């Protein structure tokens, strides 16, 4: 949880506030118990809003805003120090899809070698080997 708290605090400091995309605020964090309490994102879930006839959602505009926000986030945080060890749990989770894609591809009769090449290319970068 320490990495998540550090990341949320960093994002609040560097991201523009005029975006419709919001990052939760940390209300409380117990470092010893690894218990994080954050603000919520509103009075309904995205699924509820999407299925509601009461809410007028501009899905393309929301998608564009989210894409722009994520692009900005990735561009401005390239050199951000997330601490000693670089969050190995988070890195392992990020690699999970790459390292297990070949198994799924084999099960579904897809190109297993392509999955292995993608894993070989991207997992070392995620794990910080390159």
N, C-alpha and C positions, 0 to 999 in steps of 0.2 A: 504493500500500500504506500510505502514511502515515495516510490517513483510516481505513482498516480497523483499524490498530493503535490509533489514538486512540479509535475507536468501541468496540472490544473492551475496552479498559482502562476506558472510561467506564461501559460496561454492567456490568462486574464491580463497580464501586463503588456503583451505584445500584439494582441489581436484588436482590430478596429471594433468599436462598440456599435457602429451604425448598422451592422449586418443583422438580418433576421435570425441568423444562427446564434444560438446562445450556449455558453458553457456553464454548467452548474457551479454554484458558489459552494465553497466548503463551509459548512456550518460548524462542524466539530470533527476532530481527528484525534483518536487515542492511539498514539504510536505503539505503546506497549501491547494493546489488545488488537492492533491493526483494524480498528473500527472507524470507518469513514462515513460521516453523515453529510449529505449534500442537499442543496435546494432541488426542488423538482422543476420540470420543464413546463408546467402549466396545469390546467384543470382537466385535461383529457390526454389520452395517448394519441400517437399519430394514427394508429389503426382506428380509434373511435372517431377522430376528426375526418379521416379519409372516407369512412362509411356513413358519416352524418349528412343529412340533407340540410341541416341548419348552418353548416359551415361552408363558405365559398372558398375552396382551395384552388390556388393557381399552381398546379403541380409543376409545370415547366419552370415557372419562376422560382419555386422552392428548390427544385433540382439545380437550377443555374446558381442560385445563391449558395447552396451547399457546396457545389463544385468549386466556385470561386473562393469560398472560405477555406476549403481543404487545400486548394492550390496555394493560397497565401500562407496558410499554416506550414505546409511543407517547405516552401521557399524561405520563410523567415526563421525556421527552426533547424536548418541543416547543421549548424555548428553548436546547437544547444547542448550543454553538458547535463546529462541526466544522472550523473553520479558514478561512483566507482563501480566497475563491473558492467556498466551500461545496461542494467535491468535484464539479467539473463532469463528470468522467467518470462518477461514480455517478449524478448527476442525468440525464445523457444516457441512461444505461442504463435508469433508471427510466422515462423517457419513451418508450423504444423501443416498448413495446407500444401506447401511445396513438398515436404518430405513424405506426405501420405497420398499425394495425387496419383502416383503410379499404381498404388493399390486399388484405388477407386477406378482408374482408367482400365486396369486389367479386368476388374469385375464387370465393367460395362462394355468391354470389347473396344476400347479406345486406344489411342497411340501411347503406349507405356513409355517408349523411349523419349518421346517429346517431353513427357512429364519429368523424366529423370534429367534431361538436359536443362529444363527450366529450374529444377531444384539445384542442380550443380552450379548454375549461373547465379541465382539470386540468394540462396541460403547463406553462402559465405559472407555476402555483403550485409545481410540482416544480422548475422552473428558477429559482425565486426572483424572478420578475418581479413578483409581487404581494405 
